[in-house]
């Protein structure tokens, strides 16, 4: 059995734009590309697991283009791949497709270095006649302006009004997958999972597949998702217990670091002396901003908590 046949995220990955779970305005944008039969250089930005790569692949599939996918997180080989394999792919005319252009998808482009991004910008200009580039990223502010400005930017952020409809669509899709795989599931648990990790569909689906080995999904799966136990870290910050703070950070890293900082901020208001509240706000704000740029989220989060521990006075 191949990887695509085994992993649910691959097995049930939508093959068309219509089948993708998207807000209507975003889906219409991609449908317009299909209607024109051509795609510009694109930068798809949004939170992890929300479907950016799936949409890029579905778009290429429907256009019938030759496509080459590179993962920006593959630091060891990425630069050589761009210089050699991708360059050869982009510089030649397709012999197997009637589409106007080939497409190179750069997944997780925000994990690439500035030098690599400048090289990609040069490739966009050099191979414009033959090839288009689609970049996906979690943080578009980590994409250099010279590259950013050469792409049409599509933001996958979902507004509050759109959230119920999108969550309901994924809930229906998740039920279909579980029924197809003959997995018994508690519907209330599925609702909680979808709402808790919205819009990270990939994470929910991967966890469901892992837990469903026993043929059933019940409330036990909720324990597999790390709860953010803010009370514990607040206690250790007050006691200046650095080893325990570090352990908390390590155990909480499957949650978004900006969410973790927000939870800590909310809890600090009641336990800090007046002047220290303002200091904590500035610290949290600084490190939340830095989280969009740093290479190591664990170190950034630990640095934020360490600064709060040192600079703030607890009641």
C-alpha positions as CSV (number, residue, x, y, z in Angstrom):
1,X,0.0,0.0,0.0
2,X,1.4,3.4,-1.0
3,X,1.6,6.4,1.3
4,X,-1.2,8.1,-0.6
5,X,-3.5,5.1,-0.1
6,X,-2.7,4.8,3.6
7,X,-2.7,8.3,4.9
8,X,-6.2,9.8,5.1
9,X,-4.9,13.3,4.5
10,X,-3.6,12.1,1.1
11,X,-6.3,9.5,0.4
12,X,-9.1,12.0,0.8
13,X,-7.3,15.1,-0.5
14,X,-9.7,17.0,-2.8
15,X,-8.8,16.9,-6.4
16,X,-10.9,19.8,-7.6
17,X,-11.5,23.4,-6.4
18,X,-15.2,22.7,-6.0
19,X,-14.4,19.9,-3.6
20,X,-12.1,22.0,-1.4
21,X,-13.5,23.4,1.8
22,X,-13.2,27.2,1.4
23,X,-15.1,30.4,2.0
24,X,-17.1,31.4,-1.1
25,X,-15.0,34.4,-1.9
26,X,-11.8,32.4,-2.0
27,X,-13.3,29.6,-3.9
28,X,-14.6,32.0,-6.5
29,X,-11.1,33.5,-7.0
30,X,-9.7,30.0,-7.9
31,X,-12.7,29.2,-10.0
32,X,-12.0,32.4,-12.0
33,X,-8.4,31.1,-12.7
34,X,-9.9,27.9,-14.0
35,X,-12.4,29.7,-16.2
36,X,-9.5,31.7,-17.7
37,X,-7.4,28.5,-18.1
38,X,-4.4,30.3,-16.6
39,X,-2.8,31.0,-13.2
40,X,-0.6,33.9,-12.2
41,X,2.2,33.6,-9.7
42,X,0.5,33.1,-6.3
43,X,1.3,33.5,-2.6
44,X,-1.2,31.5,-0.5
45,X,-1.1,32.6,3.1
46,X,-2.9,31.2,6.1
47,X,-2.6,29.0,9.3
48,X,-1.2,25.5,9.2
49,X,-3.5,22.7,8.0
50,X,-6.1,25.0,6.4
51,X,-5.7,23.6,2.9
52,X,-3.3,25.9,1.0
53,X,-1.3,23.1,-0.5
54,X,-4.4,21.1,-1.3
55,X,-5.9,24.0,-3.2
56,X,-2.7,24.6,-5.1
57,X,-2.6,20.9,-6.2
58,X,-6.3,20.9,-7.0
59,X,-5.9,24.0,-9.2
60,X,-3.0,22.4,-11.1
61,X,-4.8,19.2,-11.5
62,X,-7.8,20.9,-13.0
63,X,-5.7,23.0,-15.3
64,X,-3.9,19.9,-16.5
65,X,-0.5,21.5,-16.0
66,X,2.9,19.8,-15.4
67,X,3.6,20.5,-11.7
68,X,6.7,20.2,-9.5
69,X,6.4,20.4,-5.7
70,X,9.3,21.5,-3.4
71,X,9.1,21.7,0.4
72,X,10.7,24.8,1.8
73,X,11.4,23.1,5.1
74,X,13.9,20.7,3.4
75,X,16.8,23.0,4.2
76,X,19.5,20.5,3.3
77,X,18.6,20.1,-0.3
78,X,16.4,23.0,-1.1
79,X,18.9,25.4,-2.5
80,X,20.4,22.7,-4.8
81,X,16.9,21.7,-5.9
82,X,16.0,25.3,-6.9
83,X,19.3,25.8,-8.7
84,X,19.2,22.6,-10.6
85,X,16.1,20.4,-10.8
86,X,13.6,23.2,-10.6
87,X,15.5,25.4,-13.0
88,X,15.6,22.6,-15.6
89,X,11.9,22.0,-15.1
90,X,11.0,25.7,-15.4
91,X,13.2,26.4,-18.4
92,X,11.7,23.8,-20.7
93,X,8.4,23.6,-22.6
94,X,6.0,20.9,-21.6
95,X,5.7,18.0,-24.1
96,X,3.0,16.2,-22.1
97,X,0.4,18.9,-21.5
98,X,-1.5,21.4,-23.6
99,X,-1.6,23.9,-20.7
100,X,0.0,27.3,-21.3
101,X,2.5,27.0,-18.4
102,X,4.1,24.6,-16.0
103,X,3.7,25.3,-12.3
104,X,6.2,25.0,-9.5
105,X,4.7,24.8,-6.0
106,X,7.0,26.0,-3.2
107,X,5.4,24.6,0.0
108,X,6.2,26.3,3.3
109,X,8.0,29.1,1.5
110,X,8.3,31.1,4.8
111,X,10.8,28.5,6.0
112,X,13.3,29.5,3.3
113,X,16.2,31.9,3.7
114,X,16.4,35.3,2.2
115,X,19.1,34.2,-0.3
116,X,16.7,31.4,-1.5
117,X,13.8,33.8,-1.8
118,X,15.9,36.2,-3.9
119,X,16.9,33.3,-6.1
120,X,13.2,32.3,-6.5
121,X,12.4,35.9,-7.5
122,X,15.1,35.8,-10.2
123,X,13.6,32.5,-11.4
124,X,10.1,34.0,-11.6
125,X,11.4,36.6,-13.9
126,X,13.7,34.4,-15.9
127,X,11.1,31.7,-16.7
128,X,7.9,33.7,-16.9
129,X,7.1,32.5,-20.4
130,X,7.2,28.8,-19.4
131,X,6.4,28.6,-15.7
132,X,4.3,30.0,-12.9
133,X,5.1,29.7,-9.2
134,X,2.7,29.1,-6.3
135,X,4.1,29.7,-2.8
136,X,2.4,28.6,0.4
137,X,3.2,30.1,3.8
138,X,1.9,30.4,7.3
139,X,3.4,33.9,7.8
140,X,3.4,36.1,4.7
141,X,5.5,38.8,6.5
142,X,8.4,36.3,6.3
143,X,8.3,36.5,2.5
144,X,10.6,39.2,1.2
145,X,9.0,42.2,-0.5
146,X,10.7,41.6,-3.9
147,X,9.1,38.1,-4.0
148,X,5.9,39.1,-2.4
149,X,5.3,41.9,-4.9
150,X,5.6,39.5,-7.9
151,X,2.7,37.4,-6.7
152,X,-1.1,37.7,-6.3
153,X,-1.6,37.2,-2.6
154,X,-4.6,35.1,-1.4
155,X,-5.2,35.1,2.3
156,X,-6.8,32.0,3.7
157,X,-7.9,33.6,6.9
158,X,-11.5,32.9,7.9
159,X,-13.7,35.6,9.4
160,X,-16.0,35.1,12.3
161,X,-19.1,35.1,10.1
162,X,-17.5,32.4,7.8
163,X,-16.4,30.1,10.6
164,X,-19.7,28.2,11.4
165,X,-20.3,27.3,7.7
166,X,-16.7,26.2,7.1
167,X,-16.5,24.2,10.4
168,X,-19.8,22.5,9.5
169,X,-18.5,21.6,6.1
170,X,-15.4,20.0,7.5
171,X,-17.5,18.1,10.1
172,X,-19.6,16.6,7.3
173,X,-16.4,15.7,5.4
174,X,-14.9,14.1,8.5
175,X,-18.1,12.0,9.0
176,X,-17.9,10.9,5.4
177,X,-14.3,9.8,5.8
178,X,-15.0,7.9,9.0
179,X,-18.1,6.2,7.5
180,X,-16.1,5.2,4.5
181,X,-13.4,3.8,6.7
182,X,-16.0,2.1,8.9
183,X,-15.0,3.8,12.0
184,X,-17.6,4.3,14.8
185,X,-17.4,7.9,16.2
186,X,-19.1,9.9,18.9
187,X,-20.5,12.9,17.0
188,X,-20.2,15.3,20.0
189,X,-16.5,14.4,20.2
190,X,-16.0,15.2,16.6
191,X,-17.7,18.5,17.0
192,X,-15.4,19.4,19.9
193,X,-12.3,18.3,17.9
194,X,-13.3,20.4,14.9
195,X,-14.0,23.5,17.0
196,X,-11.0,23.1,19.2
197,X,-8.5,23.0,16.3
198,X,-10.2,25.1,13.7
199,X,-9.0,25.5,11.0
200,X,-6.2,22.9,11.2
201,X,-8.0,20.1,9.3
202,X,-4.8,18.2,8.7
203,X,-4.1,17.8,12.5
204,X,-7.7,16.7,13.2
205,X,-7.6,14.1,10.4
206,X,-4.2,12.8,11.3
207,X,-5.2,12.4,15.0
208,X,-8.5,10.7,14.1
209,X,-6.6,8.2,11.9
210,X,-4.1,7.5,14.6
211,X,-6.7,7.1,17.3
212,X,-9.1,5.1,15.1
213,X,-6.8,2.0,15.0
214,X,-9.1,0.5,17.5
215,X,-12.1,1.0,15.2
216,X,-13.7,3.7,17.4
217,X,-13.4,7.4,18.2
218,X,-14.7,8.4,21.6
219,X,-13.9,11.1,24.2
220,X,-10.5,9.5,24.9
221,X,-9.1,11.2,21.8
222,X,-9.5,14.6,23.5
223,X,-6.8,13.6,25.9
224,X,-4.4,13.1,23.0
225,X,-4.5,16.8,22.3
226,X,-2.3,18.6,24.8
227,X,-4.3,20.9,27.0
228,X,-2.8,24.3,27.7
229,X,-2.4,24.1,31.5
230,X,-1.7,27.8,32.1
231,X,-2.1,27.5,35.9
232,X,0.9,25.2,36.1
233,X,3.2,27.6,34.2
234,X,2.0,30.7,36.2
235,X,2.8,28.9,39.4
236,X,6.3,28.1,38.2
237,X,6.9,31.6,36.9
238,X,6.0,33.0,40.3
239,X,8.3,30.5,42.0
240,X,11.0,31.3,39.4
241,X,11.3,27.5,38.7
242,X,13.0,27.6,35.3
243,X,13.3,23.8,34.8
244,X,9.6,23.4,35.2
245,X,8.8,26.4,32.9
246,X,11.1,24.8,30.3
247,X,9.3,21.4,30.7
248,X,5.9,23.1,30.3
249,X,7.1,24.8,27.1
250,X,8.3,21.5,25.7
251,X,5.1,19.7,26.6
252,X,2.9,22.4,25.0
253,X,4.6,22.9,21.6
254,X,1.9,21.1,19.6
255,X,-0.2,24.3,20.3
256,X,0.4,27.5,18.4
257,X,3.0,29.6,20.3
258,X,1.0,32.8,19.8
259,X,-2.1,31.1,21.4
260,X,0.1,30.0,24.3
261,X,1.3,33.5,24.9
262,X,-2.2,34.8,24.7
263,X,-3.4,32.3,27.3
264,X,-0.5,33.2,29.6
265,X,-1.3,36.9,29.2
266,X,-4.9,36.4,30.1
267,X,-3.9,34.5,33.3
268,X,-1.2,37.0,34.3
269,X,-3.6,39.9,34.9
270,X,-4.8,38.5,38.2
271,X,-1.5,37.4,39.6
272,X,0.8,40.4,38.8
273,X,1.3,43.6,40.8
274,X,0.0,46.7,39.0
275,X,3.1,48.1,37.3
276,X,4.1,44.6,36.2
277,X,1.0,44.1,34.2
278,X,2.1,46.8,31.7
279,X,5.6,45.2,31.5
280,X,4.0,41.8,30.8
281,X,1.9,43.3,28.0
282,X,5.0,44.7,26.3
283,X,6.9,41.4,26.7
284,X,4.0,39.3,25.3
285,X,3.5,41.7,22.4
286,X,7.2,41.6,21.5
287,X,7.5,37.8,21.5
288,X,4.2,37.3,19.7
289,X,5.5,39.5,16.9
290,X,8.8,37.7,16.8
291,X,7.1,34.3,16.5
292,X,6.4,35.1,12.9
293,X,10.2,35.3,12.1
294,X,12.1,33.1,14.5
295,X,13.5,29.7,13.4
296,X,12.9,28.0,16.7
297,X,9.5,28.6,18.4
298,X,10.4,26.7,21.5
299,X,13.3,29.1,22.3
300,X,11.2,32.1,21.5
301,X,8.4,31.0,23.8
302,X,10.9,30.1,26.6
303,X,12.6,33.4,26.2
304,X,9.3,35.2,26.6
305,X,8.4,33.3,29.8
306,X,11.9,33.8,31.2
307,X,11.7,37.6,30.7
308,X,8.3,37.6,32.4
309,X,9.7,35.6,35.3
310,X,12.7,37.9,35.7
311,X,11.1,41.3,35.0
312,X,7.6,41.0,36.6
313,X,6.6,41.1,40.2
314,X,4.0,38.6,41.3
315,X,1.4,39.0,44.1
